[in-house]
Amino acid sequence: MAAKRHKSRDKVSAGGKDQLLTTLEAAKLVGYTQDHISLLLRRRLIDGEKKGRDWLVSSTSLHDYVKNNPKPGPKPT
């Protein structure tokens, strides 16, 4: 049996279109783990909505978080 394939969904917001991504899509997009994306959602550091047991991540919120919160770890010299 083939695995279920998740597709991104579009959500209309006040400022235009905001694409909703699965946690896997969001993780691949920004280079974080899927677990870390889930943690950010649970801590309400990024916006999303829960559909059943799955989270959908706001692409705008995710990009804003990445832009304003640099990755942890040693800084390049």
Biopython code that builds the backbone (N, CA, C, O; Angstrom):
import numpy as np
from Bio.PDB.StructureBuilder import StructureBuilder

atoms = [
    (1, "MET", "N", (0.831, -1.168, 0.000)),
    (1, "MET", "CA", (0.000, 0.000, 0.000)),
    (1, "MET", "C", (0.889, 1.251, 0.000)),
    (1, "MET", "O", (1.862, 1.324, 0.751)),
    (2, "ALA", "N", (0.560, 2.202, -0.820)),
    (2, "ALA", "CA", (1.359, 3.419, -0.945)),
    (2, "ALA", "C", (1.166, 4.313, 0.276)),
    (2, "ALA", "O", (0.095, 4.345, 0.881)),
    (3, "ALA", "N", (2.227, 5.039, 0.624)),
    (3, "ALA", "CA", (2.159, 5.971, 1.752)),
    (3, "ALA", "C", (1.283, 7.163, 1.388)),
    (3, "ALA", "O", (1.222, 7.583, 0.233)),
    (4, "LYS", "N", (0.618, 7.689, 2.384)),
    (4, "LYS", "CA", (-0.232, 8.850, 2.186)),
    (4, "LYS", "C", (0.635, 10.078, 1.921)),
    (4, "LYS", "O", (1.606, 10.313, 2.640)),
    (5, "ARG", "N", (0.304, 10.842, 0.925)),
    (5, "ARG", "CA", (1.078, 12.024, 0.582)),
    (5, "ARG", "C", (0.331, 13.278, 1.031)),
    (5, "ARG", "O", (-0.834, 13.481, 0.687)),
    (6, "HIS", "N", (1.018, 14.109, 1.799)),
    (6, "HIS", "CA", (0.414, 15.347, 2.283)),
    (6, "HIS", "C", (0.714, 16.465, 1.302)),
    (6, "HIS", "O", (1.829, 16.567, 0.790)),
    (7, "LYS", "N", (-0.258, 17.285, 1.045)),
    (7, "LYS", "CA", (-0.073, 18.439, 0.178)),
    (7, "LYS", "C", (-0.211, 19.712, 0.998)),
    (7, "LYS", "O", (-0.940, 19.756, 1.989)),
    (8, "SER", "N", (0.498, 20.741, 0.567)),
    (8, "SER", "CA", (0.359, 22.046, 1.211)),
    (8, "SER", "C", (-1.025, 22.593, 0.926)),
    (8, "SER", "O", (-1.631, 22.279, -0.098)),
    (9, "ARG", "N", (-1.514, 23.404, 1.829)),
    (9, "ARG", "CA", (-2.823, 24.018, 1.670)),
    (9, "ARG", "C", (-2.669, 25.525, 1.721)),
    (9, "ARG", "O", (-1.771, 26.039, 2.388)),
    (10, "ASP", "N", (-3.539, 26.236, 1.018)),
    (10, "ASP", "CA", (-3.508, 27.693, 1.053)),
    (10, "ASP", "C", (-4.555, 28.196, 2.029)),
    (10, "ASP", "O", (-5.665, 27.666, 2.095)),
    (11, "LYS", "N", (-4.197, 29.211, 2.775)),
    (11, "LYS", "CA", (-5.096, 29.828, 3.744)),
    (11, "LYS", "C", (-5.130, 31.318, 3.412)),
    (11, "LYS", "O", (-4.085, 31.958, 3.294)),
    (12, "VAL", "N", (-6.303, 31.849, 3.266)),
    (12, "VAL", "CA", (-6.422, 33.269, 2.963)),
    (12, "VAL", "C", (-6.376, 34.043, 4.274)),
    (12, "VAL", "O", (-7.175, 33.802, 5.178)),
    (13, "SER", "N", (-5.439, 34.969, 4.365)),
    (13, "SER", "CA", (-5.327, 35.810, 5.554)),
    (13, "SER", "C", (-5.594, 37.254, 5.164)),
    (13, "SER", "O", (-5.782, 37.565, 3.987)),
    (14, "ALA", "N", (-5.609, 38.118, 6.140)),
    (14, "ALA", "CA", (-5.918, 39.523, 5.884)),
    (14, "ALA", "C", (-4.920, 40.151, 4.911)),
    (14, "ALA", "O", (-5.290, 41.011, 4.112)),
    (15, "GLY", "N", (-3.663, 39.726, 4.975)),
    (15, "GLY", "CA", (-2.642, 40.317, 4.123)),
    (15, "GLY", "C", (-2.478, 39.616, 2.786)),
    (15, "GLY", "O", (-1.580, 39.969, 2.021)),
    (16, "GLY", "N", (-3.300, 38.654, 2.488)),
    (16, "GLY", "CA", (-3.159, 37.905, 1.244)),
    (16, "GLY", "C", (-3.151, 36.425, 1.520)),
    (16, "GLY", "O", (-3.837, 35.946, 2.423)),
    (17, "LYS", "N", (-2.361, 35.688, 0.731)),
    (17, "LYS", "CA", (-2.330, 34.236, 0.899)),
    (17, "LYS", "C", (-1.186, 33.817, 1.807)),
    (17, "LYS", "O", (-0.074, 34.333, 1.699)),
    (18, "ASP", "N", (-1.461, 32.898, 2.681)),
    (18, "ASP", "CA", (-0.471, 32.322, 3.570)),
    (18, "ASP", "C", (-0.524, 30.817, 3.349)),
    (18, "ASP", "O", (-1.555, 30.187, 3.586)),
    (19, "GLN", "N", (0.559, 30.254, 2.908)),
    (19, "GLN", "CA", (0.586, 28.827, 2.617)),
    (19, "GLN", "C", (0.771, 28.032, 3.903)),
    (19, "GLN", "O", (1.590, 28.391, 4.749)),
    (20, "LEU", "N", (0.017, 26.965, 4.046)),
    (20, "LEU", "CA", (0.154, 26.067, 5.193)),
    (20, "LEU", "C", (0.972, 24.861, 4.761)),
    (20, "LEU", "O", (0.700, 24.248, 3.729)),
    (21, "LEU", "N", (1.973, 24.532, 5.559)),
    (21, "LEU", "CA", (2.889, 23.435, 5.265)),
    (21, "LEU", "C", (2.777, 22.366, 6.332)),
    (21, "LEU", "O", (2.454, 22.662, 7.483)),
    (22, "THR", "N", (3.040, 21.131, 5.960)),
    (22, "THR", "CA", (3.145, 20.080, 6.968)),
    (22, "THR", "C", (4.445, 20.315, 7.738)),
    (22, "THR", "O", (5.310, 21.061, 7.280)),
    (23, "THR", "N", (4.585, 19.690, 8.891)),
    (23, "THR", "CA", (5.817, 19.862, 9.663)),
    (23, "THR", "C", (7.017, 19.315, 8.891)),
    (23, "THR", "O", (8.118, 19.852, 9.005)),
    (24, "LEU", "N", (6.821, 18.269, 8.117)),
    (24, "LEU", "CA", (7.915, 17.716, 7.311)),
    (24, "LEU", "C", (8.344, 18.705, 6.230)),
    (24, "LEU", "O", (9.539, 18.926, 6.028)),
    (25, "GLU", "N", (7.381, 19.297, 5.538)),
    (25, "GLU", "CA", (7.695, 20.292, 4.508)),
    (25, "GLU", "C", (8.402, 21.499, 5.120)),
    (25, "GLU", "O", (9.376, 22.003, 4.560)),
    (26, "ALA", "N", (7.909, 21.960, 6.268)),
    (26, "ALA", "CA", (8.502, 23.114, 6.944)),
    (26, "ALA", "C", (9.938, 22.806, 7.366)),
    (26, "ALA", "O", (10.827, 23.641, 7.202)),
    (27, "ALA", "N", (10.167, 21.613, 7.906)),
    (27, "ALA", "CA", (11.498, 21.218, 8.355)),
    (27, "ALA", "C", (12.485, 21.194, 7.184)),
    (27, "ALA", "O", (13.601, 21.700, 7.296)),
    (28, "LYS", "N", (12.071, 20.609, 6.078)),
    (28, "LYS", "CA", (12.947, 20.550, 4.905)),
    (28, "LYS", "C", (13.226, 21.939, 4.349)),
    (28, "LYS", "O", (14.332, 22.214, 3.884)),
    (29, "LEU", "N", (12.236, 22.807, 4.395)),
    (29, "LEU", "CA", (12.356, 24.153, 3.841)),
    (29, "LEU", "C", (13.401, 24.992, 4.576)),
    (29, "LEU", "O", (14.177, 25.711, 3.947)),
    (30, "VAL", "N", (13.420, 24.899, 5.904)),
    (30, "VAL", "CA", (14.310, 25.764, 6.688)),
    (30, "VAL", "C", (15.495, 25.038, 7.311)),
    (30, "VAL", "O", (16.330, 25.678, 7.952)),
    (31, "GLY", "N", (15.591, 23.737, 7.145)),
    (31, "GLY", "CA", (16.744, 23.001, 7.660)),
    (31, "GLY", "C", (16.677, 22.661, 9.141)),
    (31, "GLY", "O", (17.709, 22.393, 9.757)),
    (32, "TYR", "N", (15.486, 22.666, 9.722)),
    (32, "TYR", "CA", (15.281, 22.249, 11.105)),
    (32, "TYR", "C", (14.768, 20.807, 11.078)),
    (32, "TYR", "O", (14.387, 20.294, 10.025)),
    (33, "THR", "N", (14.762, 20.162, 12.245)),
    (33, "THR", "CA", (14.154, 18.836, 12.318)),
    (33, "THR", "C", (12.648, 18.992, 12.461)),
    (33, "THR", "O", (12.149, 20.042, 12.864)),
    (34, "GLN", "N", (11.945, 17.937, 12.124)),
    (34, "GLN", "CA", (10.490, 17.936, 12.259)),
    (34, "GLN", "C", (10.102, 18.081, 13.732)),
    (34, "GLN", "O", (9.111, 18.741, 14.045)),
    (35, "ASP", "N", (10.860, 17.482, 14.623)),
    (35, "ASP", "CA", (10.601, 17.609, 16.063)),
    (35, "ASP", "C", (10.755, 19.053, 16.530)),
    (35, "ASP", "O", (9.983, 19.520, 17.367)),
    (36, "HIS", "N", (11.749, 19.763, 15.992)),
    (36, "HIS", "CA", (11.953, 21.149, 16.402)),
    (36, "HIS", "C", (10.807, 22.034, 15.902)),
    (36, "HIS", "O", (10.367, 22.937, 16.613)),
    (37, "ILE", "N", (10.328, 21.781, 14.694)),
    (37, "ILE", "CA", (9.176, 22.527, 14.177)),
    (37, "ILE", "C", (7.974, 22.302, 15.095)),
    (37, "ILE", "O", (7.256, 23.247, 15.422)),
    (38, "SER", "N", (7.756, 21.060, 15.506)),
    (38, "SER", "CA", (6.650, 20.744, 16.422)),
    (38, "SER", "C", (6.810, 21.467, 17.753)),
    (38, "SER", "O", (5.830, 21.951, 18.320)),
    (39, "LEU", "N", (8.033, 21.542, 18.250)),
    (39, "LEU", "CA", (8.309, 22.254, 19.498)),
    (39, "LEU", "C", (7.988, 23.745, 19.358)),
    (39, "LEU", "O", (7.382, 24.335, 20.253)),
    (40, "LEU", "N", (8.386, 24.349, 18.253)),
    (40, "LEU", "CA", (8.091, 25.764, 18.018)),
    (40, "LEU", "C", (6.589, 26.005, 17.974)),
    (40, "LEU", "O", (6.107, 27.022, 18.472)),
    (41, "LEU", "N", (5.854, 25.083, 17.383)),
    (41, "LEU", "CA", (4.394, 25.197, 17.332)),
    (41, "LEU", "C", (3.784, 25.097, 18.732)),
    (41, "LEU", "O", (2.933, 25.906, 19.101)),
    (42, "ARG", "N", (4.221, 24.108, 19.504)),
    (42, "ARG", "CA", (3.680, 23.920, 20.851)),
    (42, "ARG", "C", (3.993, 25.106, 21.757)),
    (42, "ARG", "O", (3.188, 25.460, 22.620)),
    (43, "ARG", "N", (5.158, 25.719, 21.564)),
    (43, "ARG", "CA", (5.536, 26.889, 22.362)),
    (43, "ARG", "C", (4.961, 28.187, 21.796)),
    (43, "ARG", "O", (5.189, 29.265, 22.343)),
    (44, "ARG", "N", (4.220, 28.077, 20.704)),
    (44, "ARG", "CA", (3.577, 29.218, 20.030)),
    (44, "ARG", "C", (4.588, 30.263, 19.554)),
    (44, "ARG", "O", (4.313, 31.463, 19.559)),
    (45, "LEU", "N", (5.765, 29.778, 19.143)),
    (45, "LEU", "CA", (6.769, 30.670, 18.581)),
    (45, "LEU", "C", (6.544, 30.860, 17.082)),
    (45, "LEU", "O", (7.015, 31.832, 16.493)),
    (46, "ILE", "N", (5.820, 29.924, 16.474)),
    (46, "ILE", "CA", (5.370, 30.053, 15.093)),
    (46, "ILE", "C", (3.884, 29.707, 15.061)),
    (46, "ILE", "O", (3.380, 28.983, 15.920)),
    (47, "ASP", "N", (3.197, 30.235, 14.059)),
    (47, "ASP", "CA", (1.761, 29.999, 13.944)),
    (47, "ASP", "C", (1.489, 28.732, 13.149)),
    (47, "ASP", "O", (2.249, 28.351, 12.258)),
    (48, "GLY", "N", (0.395, 28.104, 13.497)),
    (48, "GLY", "CA", (-0.044, 26.916, 12.789)),
    (48, "GLY", "C", (-1.394, 26.497, 13.318)),
    (48, "GLY", "O", (-1.949, 27.117, 14.224)),
    (49, "GLU", "N", (-1.907, 25.444, 12.741)),
    (49, "GLU", "CA", (-3.170, 24.904, 13.240)),
    (49, "GLU", "C", (-3.090, 23.391, 13.243)),
    (49, "GLU", "O", (-2.427, 22.775, 12.409)),
    (50, "LYS", "N", (-3.776, 22.822, 14.196)),
    (50, "LYS", "CA", (-3.757, 21.375, 14.355)),
    (50, "LYS", "C", (-4.986, 20.793, 13.676)),
    (50, "LYS", "O", (-6.113, 21.181, 13.985)),
    (51, "LYS", "N", (-4.775, 19.877, 12.765)),
    (51, "LYS", "CA", (-5.836, 19.150, 12.067)),
    (51, "LYS", "C", (-5.734, 17.691, 12.482)),
    (51, "LYS", "O", (-4.858, 16.964, 12.013)),
    (52, "GLY", "N", (-6.628, 17.269, 13.361)),
    (52, "GLY", "CA", (-6.526, 15.909, 13.883)),
    (52, "GLY", "C", (-5.280, 15.811, 14.743)),
    (52, "GLY", "O", (-5.141, 16.535, 15.729)),
    (53, "ARG", "N", (-4.380, 14.924, 14.373)),
    (53, "ARG", "CA", (-3.129, 14.788, 15.124)),
    (53, "ARG", "C", (-1.957, 15.475, 14.440)),
    (53, "ARG", "O", (-0.844, 15.468, 14.965)),
    (54, "ASP", "N", (-2.194, 16.065, 13.280)),
    (54, "ASP", "CA", (-1.143, 16.694, 12.491)),
    (54, "ASP", "C", (-1.191, 18.215, 12.602)),
    (54, "ASP", "O", (-2.262, 18.810, 12.720)),
    (55, "TRP", "N", (-0.019, 18.825, 12.564)),
    (55, "TRP", "CA", (0.100, 20.277, 12.560)),
    (55, "TRP", "C", (0.319, 20.776, 11.141)),
    (55, "TRP", "O", (0.995, 20.130, 10.341)),
    (56, "LEU", "N", (-0.258, 21.929, 10.837)),
    (56, "LEU", "CA", (0.005, 22.652, 9.600)),
    (56, "LEU", "C", (0.633, 23.979, 10.010)),
    (56, "LEU", "O", (0.118, 24.680, 10.881)),
    (57, "VAL", "N", (1.750, 24.311, 9.373)),
    (57, "VAL", "CA", (2.561, 25.454, 9.755)),
    (57, "VAL", "C", (2.331, 26.613, 8.791)),
    (57, "VAL", "O", (2.289, 26.416, 7.577)),
    (58, "SER", "N", (2.183, 27.807, 9.324)),
    (58, "SER", "CA", (2.080, 29.014, 8.510)),
    (58, "SER", "C", (3.455, 29.324, 7.922)),
    (58, "SER", "O", (4.417, 29.531, 8.662)),
    (59, "SER", "N", (3.548, 29.357, 6.588)),
    (59, "SER", "CA", (4.844, 29.617, 5.951)),
    (59, "SER", "C", (5.348, 31.028, 6.278)),
    (59, "SER", "O", (6.551, 31.224, 6.449)),
    (60, "THR", "N", (4.456, 31.999, 6.368)),
    (60, "THR", "CA", (4.850, 33.367, 6.687)),
    (60, "THR", "C", (5.439, 33.437, 8.095)),
    (60, "THR", "O", (6.487, 34.049, 8.305)),
    (61, "SER", "N", (4.773, 32.817, 9.045)),
    (61, "SER", "CA", (5.240, 32.804, 10.423)),
    (61, "SER", "C", (6.591, 32.086, 10.533)),
    (61, "SER", "O", (7.476, 32.534, 11.262)),
    (62, "LEU", "N", (6.744, 30.987, 9.818)),
    (62, "LEU", "CA", (7.988, 30.219, 9.833)),
    (62, "LEU", "C", (9.138, 31.059, 9.287)),
    (62, "LEU", "O", (10.211, 31.103, 9.888)),
    (63, "HIS", "N", (8.925, 31.724, 8.154)),
    (63, "HIS", "CA", (9.979, 32.550, 7.563)),
    (63, "HIS", "C", (10.338, 33.730, 8.470)),
    (63, "HIS", "O", (11.509, 34.096, 8.576)),
    (64, "ASP", "N", (9.343, 34.321, 9.118)),
    (64, "ASP", "CA", (9.604, 35.417, 10.060)),
    (64, "ASP", "C", (10.448, 34.925, 11.232)),
    (64, "ASP", "O", (11.379, 35.608, 11.657)),
    (65, "TYR", "N", (10.128, 33.745, 11.754)),
    (65, "TYR", "CA", (10.885, 33.179, 12.876)),
    (65, "TYR", "C", (12.338, 32.937, 12.476)),
    (65, "TYR", "O", (13.259, 33.303, 13.206)),
    (66, "VAL", "N", (12.534, 32.320, 11.316)),
    (66, "VAL", "CA", (13.899, 32.008, 10.862)),
    (66, "VAL", "C", (14.701, 33.293, 10.638)),
    (66, "VAL", "O", (15.882, 33.360, 10.977)),
    (67, "LYS", "N", (14.060, 34.299, 10.072)),
    (67, "LYS", "CA", (14.736, 35.571, 9.790)),
    (67, "LYS", "C", (15.144, 36.284, 11.079)),
    (67, "LYS", "O", (16.210, 36.895, 11.133)),
    (68, "ASN", "N", (14.311, 36.212, 12.109)),
    (68, "ASN", "CA", (14.550, 36.951, 13.347)),
    (68, "ASN", "C", (15.224, 36.151, 14.449)),
    (68, "ASN", "O", (15.623, 36.727, 15.462)),
    (69, "ASN", "N", (15.362, 34.858, 14.284)),
    (69, "ASN", "CA", (15.964, 33.996, 15.303)),
    (69, "ASN", "C", (17.037, 33.134, 14.657)),
    (69, "ASN", "O", (16.749, 32.034, 14.185)),
    (70, "PRO", "N", (18.277, 33.626, 14.632)),
    (70, "PRO", "CA", (19.332, 32.860, 13.971)),
    (70, "PRO", "C", (19.549, 31.505, 14.638)),
    (70, "PRO", "O", (19.235, 31.308, 15.812)),
    (71, "LYS", "N", (20.090, 30.589, 13.861)),
    (71, "LYS", "CA", (20.321, 29.238, 14.370)),
    (71, "LYS", "C", (21.308, 29.259, 15.535)),
    (71, "LYS", "O", (22.266, 30.033, 15.530)),
    (72, "PRO", "N", (21.070, 28.404, 16.536)),
    (72, "PRO", "CA", (21.987, 28.330, 17.667)),
    (72, "PRO", "C", (23.307, 27.675, 17.257)),
    (72, "PRO", "O", (23.406, 27.063, 16.193)),
    (73, "GLY", "N", (24.286, 27.808, 18.090)),
    (73, "GLY", "CA", (25.569, 27.165, 17.825)),
    (73, "GLY", "C", (26.667, 28.196, 17.651)),
    (73, "GLY", "O", (26.438, 29.401, 17.750)),
    (74, "PRO", "N", (27.869, 27.692, 17.388)),
    (74, "PRO", "CA", (29.014, 28.599, 17.231)),
    (74, "PRO", "C", (28.812, 29.555, 16.060)),
    (74, "PRO", "O", (28.285, 29.182, 15.011)),
    (75, "LYS", "N", (29.236, 30.772, 16.263)),
    (75, "LYS", "CA", (29.123, 31.781, 15.216)),
    (75, "LYS", "C", (30.375, 31.720, 14.333)),
    (75, "LYS", "O", (31.478, 31.511, 14.838)),
    (76, "PRO", "N", (30.209, 31.899, 13.029)),
    (76, "PRO", "CA", (31.382, 31.889, 12.149)),
    (76, "PRO", "C", (32.323, 33.046, 12.485)),
    (76, "PRO", "O", (31.882, 34.133, 12.858)),
    (77, "THR", "N", (33.605, 32.798, 12.349)),
    (77, "THR", "CA", (34.586, 33.854, 12.667)),
    (77, "THR", "C", (35.249, 34.369, 11.423)),
    (77, "THR", "O", (36.098, 35.257, 11.498)),
]
sb = StructureBuilder()
sb.init_structure("model")
sb.init_model(0)
sb.init_chain("A")
sb.init_seg("    ")
for serial, (resi, resn, name, xyz) in enumerate(atoms, 1):
    if name == "N":
        sb.init_residue(resn, " ", resi, " ")
    sb.init_atom(name, np.array(xyz, "f"), 0.0, 1.0, " ", f" {name:<3s}", serial, name[0])
structure = sb.get_structure()
